[in-house]
Amino acid sequence: MSVFDRFQLDGKRLFITGGSRGLGREMALAIAEAGADVILSGRDADSLASTAAEIEKLGRSVVTVQGNFADPKFTETECSRIVAEHGPIDILINNVGGRLINVPTEELPIDEWLRIMDLNVTSTFLCTKVIGGSMINRGEGGRIINIASISGMIANRGIGGRSYETAKAAVIQFTRATAADWAQHGITVNAICPGGFMTAPNQRWAQENPEVIREFEAQIPAGKFGEPEDLGPLAVYLASDASRYMTGASLVIDGGYTLW
């Protein structure tokens, strides 16, 4: 087997949350290009249809699931349905998440704190519980990729809403603990920790908080924000046999931002 063959995903099936736009879209397209079929979730029907069409052009089958995977009840029910109707699933990417708010800790209402926790942590837990659990029951291993953030390792400058940093730190530790538990089942669990990428939410942040975005970019040794497609090759690596001996890792991709 050549080294390139180890990156092939023919015959595999991916389920990704928040896969219709931004970083999720690029990871879904990259994994489809490597040979996997895709179950694609998102809230917006138009972007789901657009990304699904791009996946089909790559010759892969695609199923779309429209809904809010930040809602715990919906997430647990829908994941069970997806396993029953579209399984088995070999690769899970927990991509749903976001900061959403810019409120200082001393002013942050409890319901907003819990909303960010559900969006970033509870969704990752429930998808891992149900879909990862189905991997255990199947007994053929699997790959789980959690999208965390460098914000789970540092405190961002000039931004409130520390619920996001806390949630992403929790995702990183959940990744490590689950990896330790599930290695015996042949399931690897790793996290990707992106830095600054000009996705649609960050474009909104740039309009609303231009000074924060300028300061952030000025602190990147590489000199600029990343492009969403930069995450695709890393996702393929973590989803493939090439990474079979890596588990519990949190891989930073940030243009060097966290180096100083």
ABEGO torsion letter per residue (X at the ends): XBAAAAABABGBBBBBBGAABEAAAAAAAAAAAAGBBBBBBBABAAAAAAAAAAAAAAGBBBBBBBEBAABAAAAAAAAAAAAAAAOBBABBBBABEEAGBBBBAAABBAAAAAAAAAAAAAAAAAAAAAAAAAAAAAGAEEBBBBBBBAAAABBBBGBBGAAAAAAAAAAAAAAAAAAAAAAAAGBBBBBBBBBBBBBAAAAAAAAABAAAAAAAAAABAAGBBBBAAAAAAAAAAAABAAAAABBGBBBBBAGGAAAX
